[in-house]
Amino acid sequence: MTSQTPAAITRADGRAPDELRPIRITRGWLDSAEGSVLVEFGGTRVLCAASFTAGVPRWRKGSGEGWVTAEYAMLPRATSTRSDRESVKGRIGGRTHEISRLIGRSLRAVIDVAALGENTIVLDCDVLQADGGTRTAAITGAYVALADAVAWGQRAGHVKAGTVLRDSVAAVSVGIIDGVPMLDLPYVEDVRAETDMNVVVTGSGSFVEVQGTAEGAPFDRAELDTLLDLALVGTSRLARLQQDALAAEPAGFPAAAPAAASAPAADA
Protein backbone atom coordinates (compact mmCIF):
# COMPACT_ATOMS: atom_id res chain seq x y z
CA MET A 1 0.00 0.00 0.00
CA THR A 2 1.23 3.52 -0.69
CA SER A 3 2.47 5.79 2.07
CA GLN A 4 0.47 8.66 0.61
CA THR A 5 -2.59 9.81 2.47
CA PRO A 6 -5.61 8.69 0.36
CA ALA A 7 -7.63 11.75 1.39
CA ALA A 8 -4.95 13.99 -0.19
CA ILE A 9 -4.99 12.18 -3.53
CA THR A 10 -7.01 13.53 -6.44
CA ARG A 11 -7.91 11.26 -9.32
CA ALA A 12 -7.75 12.13 -13.02
CA ASP A 13 -11.45 13.13 -13.02
CA GLY A 14 -11.04 15.28 -9.89
CA ARG A 15 -12.67 12.88 -7.44
CA ALA A 16 -11.39 11.83 -4.05
CA PRO A 17 -10.56 8.11 -3.67
CA ASP A 18 -13.78 7.46 -1.71
CA GLU A 19 -16.05 9.49 -4.01
CA LEU A 20 -18.61 8.09 -6.45
CA ARG A 21 -18.89 9.38 -9.98
CA PRO A 22 -21.96 11.56 -10.65
CA ILE A 23 -24.93 9.16 -10.38
CA ARG A 24 -28.30 9.70 -12.05
CA ILE A 25 -31.31 7.38 -11.88
CA THR A 26 -34.14 8.26 -14.27
CA ARG A 27 -37.34 6.24 -13.82
CA GLY A 28 -40.07 5.67 -16.38
CA TRP A 29 -37.61 5.99 -19.26
CA LEU A 30 -39.62 3.67 -21.51
CA ASP A 31 -43.31 4.11 -22.24
CA SER A 32 -44.35 0.46 -22.25
CA ALA A 33 -42.20 -1.41 -19.74
CA GLU A 34 -43.72 -2.12 -16.32
CA GLY A 35 -40.53 -0.68 -14.84
CA SER A 36 -37.70 1.12 -16.59
CA VAL A 37 -34.66 3.08 -15.50
CA LEU A 38 -31.80 4.84 -17.22
CA VAL A 39 -28.94 4.64 -14.74
CA GLU A 40 -25.78 6.68 -15.20
CA PHE A 41 -22.50 6.18 -13.36
CA GLY A 42 -20.43 8.98 -14.87
CA GLY A 43 -19.97 8.07 -18.53
CA THR A 44 -21.50 4.60 -18.09
CA ARG A 45 -25.17 4.51 -19.08
CA VAL A 46 -27.36 1.42 -18.77
CA LEU A 47 -31.03 1.09 -19.66
CA CYS A 48 -32.82 -1.36 -17.34
CA ALA A 49 -36.30 -2.51 -18.39
CA ALA A 50 -38.49 -4.73 -16.20
CA SER A 51 -41.16 -6.83 -17.90
CA PHE A 52 -43.92 -8.35 -15.78
CA THR A 53 -45.49 -11.59 -17.01
CA ALA A 54 -48.24 -13.63 -15.39
CA GLY A 55 -46.98 -17.18 -14.98
CA VAL A 56 -43.64 -18.84 -14.29
CA PRO A 57 -41.28 -21.22 -16.14
CA ARG A 58 -42.56 -24.78 -16.42
CA TRP A 59 -40.19 -26.11 -13.77
CA ARG A 60 -41.64 -23.65 -11.24
CA LYS A 61 -45.37 -24.14 -11.93
CA GLY A 62 -47.44 -25.16 -8.94
CA SER A 63 -44.81 -23.96 -6.46
CA GLY A 64 -46.70 -20.81 -5.53
CA GLU A 65 -43.49 -18.87 -6.05
CA GLY A 66 -42.48 -16.35 -8.67
CA TRP A 67 -39.27 -15.88 -10.59
CA VAL A 68 -36.93 -12.97 -11.29
CA THR A 69 -34.25 -13.20 -13.95
CA ALA A 70 -32.07 -10.86 -15.97
CA GLU A 71 -30.43 -10.49 -19.36
CA TYR A 72 -27.45 -8.22 -20.00
CA ALA A 73 -26.14 -6.93 -23.33
CA MET A 74 -23.92 -4.22 -24.67
CA LEU A 75 -24.74 -2.14 -27.74
CA PRO A 76 -22.21 -2.34 -30.60
CA ARG A 77 -20.94 1.22 -30.07
CA ALA A 78 -21.09 1.30 -26.29
CA THR A 79 -17.29 1.47 -26.39
CA SER A 80 -14.71 3.35 -28.47
CA THR A 81 -14.76 0.73 -31.22
CA ARG A 82 -17.69 -1.22 -32.61
CA SER A 83 -18.31 -4.76 -31.40
CA ASP A 84 -20.39 -7.26 -33.34
CA ARG A 85 -23.81 -8.04 -31.92
CA GLU A 86 -23.81 -11.40 -30.18
CA SER A 87 -27.15 -12.22 -31.81
CA VAL A 88 -25.47 -11.90 -35.22
CA LYS A 89 -22.57 -14.10 -34.10
CA GLY A 90 -25.11 -16.76 -33.18
CA ARG A 91 -23.88 -17.27 -29.63
CA ILE A 92 -23.84 -15.42 -26.34
CA GLY A 93 -20.40 -14.77 -24.88
CA GLY A 94 -19.25 -16.08 -21.51
CA ARG A 95 -18.94 -12.60 -20.04
CA THR A 96 -22.52 -11.78 -21.02
CA HIS A 97 -23.81 -14.99 -19.42
CA GLU A 98 -21.82 -14.31 -16.26
CA ILE A 99 -23.12 -10.75 -15.85
CA SER A 100 -26.72 -11.76 -16.64
CA ARG A 101 -26.58 -14.39 -13.90
CA LEU A 102 -24.96 -11.98 -11.46
CA ILE A 103 -27.76 -9.45 -11.94
CA GLY A 104 -30.41 -12.14 -11.52
CA ARG A 105 -28.80 -13.51 -8.34
CA SER A 106 -28.47 -10.02 -6.90
CA LEU A 107 -32.15 -9.21 -7.41
CA ARG A 108 -33.39 -12.58 -6.15
CA ALA A 109 -31.44 -11.98 -2.93
CA VAL A 110 -33.89 -9.23 -1.93
CA ILE A 111 -37.25 -10.41 -3.29
CA ASP A 112 -39.73 -12.68 -1.56
CA VAL A 113 -40.66 -15.00 -4.43
CA ALA A 114 -43.56 -16.44 -2.44
CA ALA A 115 -45.05 -12.97 -2.01
CA LEU A 116 -44.54 -12.34 -5.74
CA GLY A 117 -46.78 -15.31 -6.51
CA GLU A 118 -46.52 -17.27 -9.73
CA ASN A 119 -45.42 -14.29 -11.78
CA THR A 120 -42.17 -13.60 -13.61
CA ILE A 121 -40.21 -10.37 -13.88
CA VAL A 122 -37.43 -10.21 -16.47
CA LEU A 123 -34.87 -7.40 -16.26
CA ASP A 124 -33.23 -6.45 -19.56
CA CYS A 125 -30.08 -4.44 -18.91
CA ASP A 126 -28.62 -2.90 -22.06
CA VAL A 127 -25.39 -0.91 -21.91
CA LEU A 128 -25.77 2.21 -24.05
CA GLN A 129 -22.33 3.55 -23.18
CA ALA A 130 -19.55 1.82 -21.25
CA ASP A 131 -16.96 3.60 -19.14
CA GLY A 132 -16.30 1.00 -16.45
CA GLY A 133 -18.65 -0.53 -13.90
CA THR A 134 -21.38 -1.61 -16.32
CA ARG A 135 -22.42 -4.61 -14.22
CA THR A 136 -22.56 -2.59 -11.00
CA ALA A 137 -24.59 0.15 -12.67
CA ALA A 138 -26.92 -2.50 -14.13
CA ILE A 139 -27.60 -4.04 -10.71
CA THR A 140 -28.19 -0.65 -9.11
CA GLY A 141 -30.60 0.48 -11.82
CA ALA A 142 -32.30 -2.92 -12.18
CA TYR A 143 -33.36 -2.86 -8.53
CA VAL A 144 -35.29 0.39 -9.09
CA ALA A 145 -36.90 -0.99 -12.26
CA LEU A 146 -37.79 -4.16 -10.35
CA ALA A 147 -39.44 -2.15 -7.57
CA ASP A 148 -41.58 -0.34 -10.13
CA ALA A 149 -42.55 -3.61 -11.82
CA VAL A 150 -43.60 -5.10 -8.47
CA ALA A 151 -45.68 -2.00 -7.75
CA TRP A 152 -47.26 -2.32 -11.21
CA GLY A 153 -48.15 -5.95 -10.48
CA GLN A 154 -49.80 -4.95 -7.21
CA ARG A 155 -51.80 -2.18 -8.88
CA ALA A 156 -52.93 -4.65 -11.56
CA GLY A 157 -54.01 -7.19 -8.95
CA HIS A 158 -51.48 -9.85 -9.97
CA VAL A 159 -49.52 -9.49 -6.73
CA LYS A 160 -51.10 -9.29 -3.29
CA ALA A 161 -50.57 -6.17 -1.25
CA GLY A 162 -47.69 -6.48 1.19
CA THR A 163 -43.93 -6.57 1.28
CA VAL A 164 -42.47 -8.27 -1.76
CA LEU A 165 -39.05 -6.62 -1.71
CA ARG A 166 -37.39 -7.40 1.61
CA ASP A 167 -34.51 -4.99 1.03
CA SER A 168 -32.80 -2.96 -1.65
CA VAL A 169 -29.62 -3.99 -3.46
CA ALA A 170 -26.88 -1.98 -5.14
CA ALA A 171 -23.38 -2.64 -6.43
CA VAL A 172 -20.15 -0.74 -6.89
CA SER A 173 -16.62 -1.37 -8.07
CA VAL A 174 -13.53 -0.80 -5.95
CA GLY A 175 -9.86 -1.30 -6.70
CA ILE A 176 -6.30 -0.49 -5.83
CA ILE A 177 -4.66 2.03 -8.17
CA ASP A 178 -0.99 2.85 -7.61
CA GLY A 179 -1.32 1.39 -4.13
CA VAL A 180 -4.39 3.47 -3.22
CA PRO A 181 -7.86 1.95 -2.64
CA MET A 182 -10.42 3.74 -4.83
CA LEU A 183 -14.18 3.65 -5.27
CA ASP A 184 -16.22 3.37 -8.49
CA LEU A 185 -13.58 2.88 -11.16
CA PRO A 186 -13.99 4.34 -14.67
CA TYR A 187 -12.38 2.49 -17.55
CA VAL A 188 -9.04 4.34 -17.38
CA GLU A 189 -8.61 3.20 -13.77
CA ASP A 190 -10.12 -0.24 -14.21
CA VAL A 191 -7.61 -1.27 -16.88
CA ARG A 192 -4.63 -0.40 -14.69
CA ALA A 193 -5.89 -1.58 -11.31
CA GLU A 194 -3.62 -3.81 -9.28
CA THR A 195 -6.74 -5.24 -7.66
CA ASP A 196 -10.23 -4.99 -9.13
CA MET A 197 -13.40 -5.90 -7.26
CA ASN A 198 -17.18 -5.72 -7.77
CA VAL A 199 -19.25 -5.78 -4.60
CA VAL A 200 -23.02 -6.32 -4.32
CA VAL A 201 -24.59 -5.17 -1.05
CA THR A 202 -28.14 -4.94 0.32
CA GLY A 203 -29.55 -1.71 1.69
CA SER A 204 -29.10 -3.06 5.21
CA GLY A 205 -25.39 -3.63 4.57
CA SER A 206 -25.21 -7.40 3.97
CA PHE A 207 -23.04 -8.75 1.18
CA VAL A 208 -24.68 -10.60 -1.72
CA GLU A 209 -21.60 -11.18 -3.83
CA VAL A 210 -17.93 -10.18 -3.88
CA GLN A 211 -15.95 -10.63 -7.10
CA GLY A 212 -12.30 -9.73 -6.56
CA THR A 213 -9.18 -10.36 -8.63
CA ALA A 214 -5.54 -9.48 -8.18
CA GLU A 215 -4.60 -8.16 -11.61
CA GLY A 216 -1.00 -7.60 -10.51
CA ALA A 217 0.38 -8.45 -7.08
CA PRO A 218 -1.83 -10.50 -4.72
CA PHE A 219 -3.73 -8.49 -2.12
CA ASP A 220 -3.62 -9.20 1.59
CA ARG A 221 -6.39 -9.43 4.19
CA ALA A 222 -5.94 -5.82 5.31
CA GLU A 223 -6.33 -4.57 1.73
CA LEU A 224 -9.40 -6.76 1.26
CA ASP A 225 -10.99 -5.32 4.40
CA THR A 226 -10.20 -1.77 3.24
CA LEU A 227 -11.81 -2.41 -0.16
CA LEU A 228 -14.92 -3.96 1.39
CA ASP A 229 -15.28 -1.01 3.77
CA LEU A 230 -14.96 1.35 0.82
CA ALA A 231 -17.60 -0.61 -1.09
CA LEU A 232 -19.97 -0.34 1.88
CA VAL A 233 -19.53 3.43 1.84
CA GLY A 234 -20.38 3.54 -1.86
CA THR A 235 -23.36 1.19 -1.77
CA SER A 236 -24.88 2.99 1.22
CA ARG A 237 -24.83 6.19 -0.85
CA LEU A 238 -26.31 4.34 -3.82
CA ALA A 239 -29.09 2.96 -1.60
CA ARG A 240 -30.05 6.50 -0.62
CA LEU A 241 -30.11 7.55 -4.27
CA GLN A 242 -32.35 4.57 -5.06
CA GLN A 243 -34.71 5.56 -2.24
CA ASP A 244 -34.79 9.15 -3.46
CA ALA A 245 -35.57 8.01 -7.01
CA LEU A 246 -38.41 5.76 -5.84
CA ALA A 247 -39.84 8.49 -3.61
CA ALA A 248 -40.49 10.67 -6.67
CA GLU A 249 -43.39 9.74 -8.92
CA PRO A 250 -42.42 10.22 -12.57
CA ALA A 251 -44.94 10.63 -15.33
CA GLY A 252 -45.38 8.08 -18.07
CA PHE A 253 -45.82 4.79 -16.23
CA PRO A 254 -47.84 2.23 -18.23
CA ALA A 255 -51.40 1.64 -17.09
CA ALA A 256 -51.88 -1.36 -14.81
CA ALA A 257 -53.73 -3.49 -17.34
CA PRO A 258 -53.78 -7.28 -16.97
CA ALA A 259 -50.47 -8.81 -18.01
CA ALA A 260 -50.45 -11.17 -20.95
CA ALA A 261 -49.61 -14.76 -20.11
CA SER A 262 -46.71 -16.34 -21.96
CA ALA A 263 -43.89 -18.77 -21.37
CA PRO A 264 -41.43 -16.86 -19.14
CA ALA A 265 -37.73 -17.35 -19.59
CA ALA A 266 -35.75 -19.52 -17.23
CA ASP A 267 -32.46 -18.39 -15.75
CA ALA A 268 -29.35 -20.27 -14.83
N, C-alpha and C positions, 0 to 999 in steps of 0.2 A: 504494500500500500504506500502511496506517496506521503511525504512528510508535509506537503502543503495542506493548508487549512481549507477543506471543501467549501466552507461558506464564503471564502475569499476568491474562489475560482468562478470565472464567467465563461460560459460556453460560446461557441461560434454564433449562436442565434441570440445571445444576450441573456439567456436564462441562468439562474443559479442551479447547482447540481440537483437540488431537491424540488425543482419547479416543473410543473406540467407545461406542455405546450398550450397555446390557446385552444380551449375545448368548446365546441358548439354542438348542441343536440336539438335538431329541428324535427318536431313531430308532425304527423299528418302530411308527409311529403308527397305521398301518392294518393290519388283520388279514390282508388278502388280497394286497396289492401285494408284488411281489418286492423292492421297496425303498421305504421311505417315511420322510419326515422332516417334522416340524413345526419350521420355523426361525423364530426371533423376533429381530428387530433392534429393541429397544425396543418401541414400540407396533405395529410392523409384524409381521404374522404371515402366513407363507406355508406352505401344505401342498404338499409335493413328493412325488409318487408315481411310481415307476419300474415300468413294465410290460415284462416280458421276453416276447418272442414268437419262436418258431423261424421262420426265414425272413426274407427281405428284400423290399423293393419290387421290382416287376417289372424296372425299369431296372437293378437291381443284381444280379439273379440270375446265377449262374455266375461272379461275380467273385471268390468266395472271401472277400469282405469283408462285414462287418456294417454296421449303420447305427444312428445315435443321433440322435434328434430331440426336439423339445420343443413343448409347447403351454402358453400362458399365458392366464390369465383372472382376472377380478376379480369377487368376489361382489357382488350388488347393494348390500348395506349394508356394504361394506368401508370406505366413507368416511362423512362426516357426513350426507350426503343420499343417497337411493336412486338408483341408476343402473339403467336398463333392461338386462336380459340381452341380450347380442349375439345369442344364438340366437333370441330372440323377434323382434329387429329383422330377422333374416334375412340379416345380413351381419356379418362380422368387421371391426372398426375397424382403421385403419392402425397405431395405437399398439400394439394387441394383436399384429398380425402382426410388427411390428418387434421387440418384446420376445421373442416366441416364437423368432424367428430368431436373435436375440442369444444366448439361452440355448443353443440347439442348437449354434451356432458355438463357444461357449465350452467346451461339453462335448466336442465333437469334437476340439478342440485338444489334449486330453490323453489320448484313447483310441486304442489301436492297433486299427483296424477289422479288420485282417487277423487279429490274435489273437482278436478277438471271434468270427470266423467268420460264416457267413451267418445271423446272428441280429439282431433289431431290439430296441432298448430305447427306449421312448417315455417322456419325462418330462412329467407333467402338473403344472403349477405354478399353484395356485389361491390367490389373495390373499384371506385371511379378514378381515384388517384392514389398512388402509393408513395409514401415518404416515411416508411418505417412504422412498425406497430399496427399492421393491418388487422391481425387476428385479435389484438387487444381492443382495438377500436370497434371491431365487429361484435365482440362479446358485450361491450359496454352499451352499444346502440341497440343490439338485439334484445337486451333485457327490457328496454323501454318499449320497443315495438311489441314484445311479448305481453307486457302489462296492458297495453292498449287492446291487443287481440283478446285477452282474457276478459277485459271490461266489455268489449263488443259482444262476446259470447254470453255474458250475463245479461246484457241489455236485450239480446235476442231470445233469451229464455233457454239457451242450450246448456248453460252452466248455472248451477244453483248459486244463490247469493251466499256469500261467505268468503273466507280467506282461501284463495287458491295459491297465491304466491306467498310463501313463508318468509321470504327475505329477498333482498335485491342481490345482484351480482355484477361485478365490474372487473376489468383486467387492465394491467399496465405492464410495460416493459421496464426493466432495470438492467444496468450493466456497469462494468468497470472500464473506464476510459482513461488511459495514461495513469493508472493506479487510483483513480478517483471514482467512487460509486456515484452513478447518475441515474436520474429518473426520466422515463418516457423518451426513449432514444429515437431521433430521426434517422434517416438512412445513412447520412454521413458519419454518424456515431456508431450505428449498428454494425457497419461493415468493418470497423476497426476496434471493436470492443474486445478486451481480453477475456471478459466473461459476459455472456448475454443470457438474460432470463426473462421469461414471461410468467406472470403471477396472476392467478384468478382468485378473487377474494369476495366473500359475501359482505353485505352491508353491515353485518354484526361483527365482522373481522375474522371469520373463519376461512381457512384456505380450502379451495376447491381443487386447484391444480398448480403445481410449480414445475416449469420446464426450464432447466438451467444447463448451460454448456460452457465449459472452459474452451474458448476459441484459441487461447495461447497457453499461458501457464495455468496449472490447476489452481483452483481457489480453495482457501481453507475455511474452517468452520466460522471463524470470526467474520470473514468477508461475506459468507453466506447469510449470517445473521444480520449484518448491516444491510445487505440487499433486500432481505425480506422485510426489515423494518422500514426501509425506504418505500417498498411496494405498498405496505400498509398505509403509509402517509398518502401516497398517490391515490389508491383505491378509495380511501375514506373521502377524499375530495371529489372523486368521480361519483361516489354514491350520493353526495349532496347535490351535485349537478343533475343527476338522474331524478332525484326527488323534486328539485326545482322545475325540471322540464315536465314532469307528470302533474305537478300542481297547477300548471297553466293549461287552459283548455283551448287548443287551437281549433280554427275553423277547418271544415273540409273533411271531417270523418265520414266514412260511408254509413248509410242508414243501417240499422240493425235488423235487416231482413233475414229470413231463415236461410241458413247455409246449405248449399247444395251438397248432397251426399256423393262421395266418390271413393275410390280406393286410395287411401292415404299412403304416402311413402313410408317405408321402413328405414331405420337408421342402424348403422353398425354400432 
